Amino acid sequence: MSPGCCVAASAACWGREDEMSRDLAAKAELVKLARALNTEPDAVAFADSLDATDLHQLREAISGSLYDEHRVVYQRIAAASKLLPAPMTAKIAEHAFPPLISARVAAELGAERAADLAGRLPVGYLADVCIGLDPRKVARIIERIPLDRATEVATELVRRGEFITLGRLIDAATREQLLGVAAEVDSDEALLWIGFYAESPRHLTEAIKALPDERIRRIVHTALDGPAEVHSAGLALMSRVDDARLRRQLGDMAAECAPSSLTALVHTAVDEGFLPEILTVFASMSEASQRSVMTLDVLAEQGVLVALVRATAAADLWDRLLPLVEYIDDDLRARLAALVTEYDDDVLHSVVAIAQRDRRWSDLLPLIGSMTVSGRRRVARFVSELRAPMLRDVVDSAQQYDLWSQLFAVAEYLDADAVGVVYEALGEADQELLAGDLRAVREA
């Protein structure tokens, strides 16, 4: 893959219709694998079946093998260069060695020596060297490069569209370097793509935290207001951060955008198969933001709703969908319930298990209440299997959120033992009518 074609490669990857189940991390890894092999993304289609973790491991193994090839030769060149003054070594490197060779030699130099030489090479040549640096040895060199030189090189790499290289360098950059580069790079879209190709969620998170809030807001709004491929980069950025508070901040900033932008984002997620990421973003939002986005007309489109449930069932993402059920209207909830009950018992059992694990009964009970009698009977079988303390949690949720009618919608189909536990859990609660109904079911 030639330098500067990262965005084009990404755009080509988005458009592949056979990738509907591919997540954004896997897509980024495919593009980076192609870069490691100096080819185009289509040439690495053999790896399509691998998930992001496996693709990353494959890429690391290939890269390590390539970087270690002829390493003895590079070590000898590095040792010889130490016999010369740094200014002379820099001149020889610039005029005698291609940047790729210099990159390999730099990996064998001491970090201080490599950083010193970096300060003596032209910015354009040094940018070429960065493209070929061994990722395993980048950190000890990058952190020693002065801020002004790091900023100049990063700006040049942005100009070339070298976002894969810059994404790799995020892991090595200091906070000071990150802030300096962000201040010089005015393009929010460029920062989105750098974040998309970041190697580590942890370092991506720290890089975003280093930015001023207003710059973060600009980046998020740029993601939502841009074309489909930029939507994808934004979804990757918002869903990959590993700090819950920051993820909520990003989600709430996304919710500030116009309904038309949020609608376009949902359509991109459906068209490209990125619904797990958008579920992560929506589930991370504050309650106020969730109330707002869940009223979007786009979510009532049948194609969108079907795709949303399909993606949730396929990846077992009920912990992300269930918290959103509270904020949809009765009609949409009934349609959602009908779609959920089209799946087999394994899926319904998973829904109940996640509600029990996360204590999400206040979210699941309204969904059960919107199901047909057949659906309620099927769910009740799995609720009946819960141990007594867990059944009491169900009753507690009904009491706390006034979900008595929804509780009875499933309780009337529980087995006798489970009905007994539910009835006893009511205690002296002021719910005589419900108690009477449960007693009648118990006796029957």
Secondary structure, DSSP 8 states (H G I E B T S, - for coil): --TT-HHHHHHHHHT-GGGTT--HHHHHHHHHHHHHTTS-GGGGGGGTTS-HHHHHHHHHHHHHHHHHTTHHHHHHHHHHHTTS-HHHHHHHHHHHS-HHHHHHHHTTS-HHHHHHHHTTS-HHHHHHHHHT--GGGSHHHHTTS-HHHHHHHHHHHHHHT-HHHHHHHHTT--HHHHHHHHHH---HHHHHHHHHT-S-HHHHHHHHHTS-HHHHHHHHHHHHHS-HHHHHHHHHHHHH---HHHHHHHHHHHHTS-HHHHHHHHHHHHHHT-HHHHHHHHHHS-HHHHHHHTT-GGGGSHHHHHHHHHHHHHHT-HHHHHHHHTTS-HHHHHHHHHHHTTS-HHHHHHHHHHHHHHT-HHHHHHHHHTS-HHHHHHHHHHHHTS-HHHHHHHHHHHHHHT-HHHHHHHHTTS-HHHHHHHHHHHTT-S-HHHHHHHHHHHH-
